[in-house]
Structures are given as C-alpha cells and as structure tokens.
Amino acid sequence: MNIVLIGYRGTGKSEVGAMVAWHLKMDYAGMDAEIVRRAGMPIPEIVEKYGWSRFRNMESQVARELSEKDNLVIDTGGGVIERPENISALRKNGKVFWLTASVDVIVSRISSDTQRPALVEGKTFTQEVAEVLAARMPKYKNAADVEIDTDHLTPDQVAARIMEMWRP
C-alpha cells in the first residue's frame, strides 16, 4: 500500500513526503523529479519544447508505473488530478492525502520557484495561483481520502498527522 500526496505546489508534498518515507521506512518517489530525470530537462523546458499535453502524458505514464509498486510515498505534481485516470491508478494501491494551503501561504512559499512554468498567461502570480487552485479544488476534494490544511503547520506536524492516519 502506498501513501499518495496530492495538492497544489507549495503545500509541502515534497518535504513532507521525504519525512514520512524516512519515518515509516518506505521508499519515496517524486513524480515531477522522475519526469525531469526521464526527459533530461526541467519541466519548463519540457512544456516549452513539447507542450503541456506531452508533459501530462509523461505524468500519466509515471502515475501508472508507480501505482504498480508497493510501500511507496508518492509525491505527485500539483496537476496530477487534471486527468482522472491518474487518480484511478494511484488509488488502486494507495491512500490519498490532500495537502491544502491558502492562496497567500502558497504564494509566499513558492514565489521564488523558477522551475514551474506559468499555468495561466497574462495574470499576476497571485491571480494565477488563485484561479488554478479554484479550478482544481473540486478535483482534489474528489480524489482525496484525507485532507490536511498545512497553513499553520510545520512540515514535521503535517508528516505526523499523515503517519497517525496511515493504515496500511
């Protein structure tokens, strides 16, 4: 059984995922990192060169492959919920934890991140986060087994909550 972390970028999936994996002696898999490794280029370059569709196809392939493994903590990309088949695959052998945060907290956490391409053209960064997050909220909610608000929690506290709720 796997632990699957979903949520918008900046909600703590990567840091918390690594902590949970270490504490539970599970393997850790970062989907975005795996896509970057396979493509041999950062995500903005993948999107610029091949488009979002190609990136999403790669993401779906990685989701299918990871869902076949066991005893993993899977840190998904923020848009993994854009394709229902990704969540179907990941839920087959996983419990899905949705890490949430407010727009202001997300913006403060990721404003210096240059490794993610814009999702909405012609908007300020805060407007983009708010718009994309609003569109994705129902998809995250539908995909999640458990929701954890990370706004006022440290990564250690989020990891502890996941481990408390984890039932292999």
C-alpha positions in Angstrom: 0.0 0.0 0.0 1.3 3.5 -0.9 0.9 6.9 0.6 -0.1 9.4 -2.2 0.3 13.1 -1.6 -1.7 15.5 -3.8 -2.2 19.2 -3.7 -1.1 22.5 -5.3 2.6 23.3 -5.4 3.8 24.8 -2.2 1.6 22.8 0.1 4.6 20.7 1.3 4.3 17.5 -0.6 8.0 17.0 -1.4 9.3 17.9 2.1 6.6 16.1 3.9 6.8 13.1 1.6 10.5 12.6 2.2 9.9 12.8 6.0 7.1 10.3 6.0 9.1 7.9 3.9 12.1 8.1 6.2 10.0 7.7 9.4 8.0 4.8 8.0 11.0 3.2 6.2 9.2 3.4 2.9 10.6 4.3 -0.5 10.0 7.8 -1.7 9.1 8.8 -5.3 8.7 12.3 -6.6 6.7 12.3 -9.8 8.0 15.6 -11.1 11.6 14.6 -10.3 11.1 11.3 -12.2 9.6 13.2 -15.2 12.6 15.5 -15.2 15.0 12.6 -15.0 13.4 10.8 -17.9 13.1 13.8 -20.1 16.6 15.0 -19.3 15.4 18.6 -18.9 13.5 20.7 -16.4 9.7 21.0 -16.5 9.6 24.5 -18.0 11.8 23.2 -20.9 9.6 20.2 -21.4 6.5 22.4 -21.6 8.2 25.0 -23.8 9.6 22.4 -26.2 6.7 19.8 -26.3 3.7 21.5 -24.7 1.5 20.7 -21.7 -0.1 17.7 -23.4 3.3 15.9 -23.7 4.1 16.7 -20.0 0.7 15.3 -18.9 1.3 12.2 -21.0 4.6 11.6 -19.2 2.9 12.3 -15.9 0.2 9.7 -16.6 2.9 7.1 -17.5 4.7 7.7 -14.3 1.5 7.5 -12.3 0.6 4.2 -13.8 4.1 2.8 -13.2 4.3 3.9 -9.6 0.8 2.6 -8.9 2.1 -0.9 -9.6 4.7 -0.6 -6.8 4.2 -1.1 -3.1 5.4 0.6 0.1 6.0 4.0 -1.6 5.3 7.5 -0.5 4.4 9.2 -3.8 4.8 13.0 -4.1 2.6 13.9 -7.1 2.8 17.0 -9.2 0.1 19.6 -8.5 -1.7 18.9 -11.7 -1.9 15.1 -11.4 -5.6 15.5 -10.7 -6.2 17.0 -14.2 -6.5 13.5 -15.6 -9.0 11.2 -13.7 -7.1 8.1 -14.9 -4.0 9.3 -12.9 -6.0 9.3 -9.6 -7.7 6.0 -10.5 -4.3 4.4 -11.0 -2.8 5.9 -7.8 -5.8 4.9 -5.7 -5.6 1.3 -6.7 -2.8 0.7 -4.2 -2.7 3.9 -2.3 -4.3 6.2 0.3 -4.5 9.7 -1.0 -3.7 12.6 1.3 -4.6 16.1 0.0 -2.3 18.8 1.4 -4.0 22.2 1.3 -2.9 25.8 1.8 -4.5 29.2 1.3 -3.5 31.3 -1.8 -1.5 33.7 0.4 0.5 30.9 2.0 1.1 29.2 -1.3 2.3 32.4 -2.9 4.7 33.1 0.0 6.1 29.6 -0.2 6.7 29.4 -4.0 7.1 32.9 -5.2 10.9 32.3 -5.9 10.3 28.9 -7.7 11.6 29.2 -11.2 11.2 25.5 -12.1 7.5 25.7 -12.8 6.1 27.2 -16.0 3.1 29.6 -15.9 -0.3 27.8 -16.0 -2.3 30.9 -16.9 -1.0 33.6 -19.2 -1.5 37.3 -18.6 -2.1 37.1 -14.9 -0.1 38.1 -11.8 1.4 35.2 -9.9 -1.2 35.6 -7.1 -4.1 35.7 -9.7 -2.7 32.6 -11.4 -2.5 30.6 -8.1 -6.0 31.7 -7.1 -7.5 30.8 -10.5 -5.8 27.5 -10.9 -6.4 26.5 -7.3 -10.1 27.3 -7.5 -10.5 25.2 -10.7 -8.6 22.3 -9.2 -10.2 22.3 -5.7 -13.2 20.0 -6.6 -10.8 17.6 -8.3 -8.5 17.5 -5.3 -11.5 17.0 -3.0 -12.9 14.2 -5.1 -9.5 12.4 -5.2 -8.6 12.7 -1.5 -9.2 10.2 1.2 -7.8 12.7 3.8 -7.5 16.5 3.7 -4.8 18.3 5.8 -4.6 22.1 5.9 -0.9 23.0 6.1 -1.3 26.8 6.5 -0.3 26.8 10.2 1.6 23.5 10.5 5.3 22.8 10.2 6.3 20.0 7.8 7.0 17.8 10.8 3.5 18.4 12.1 2.0 17.5 8.7 4.1 14.4 8.5 3.0 13.4 12.0 -0.7 13.8 11.0 -0.2 11.6 7.9 1.5 8.9 9.9 -1.3 9.0 12.6 -3.9 8.5 9.8 -1.9 5.9 7.8 -3.4 2.5 7.9 -1.6 0.1 5.6 
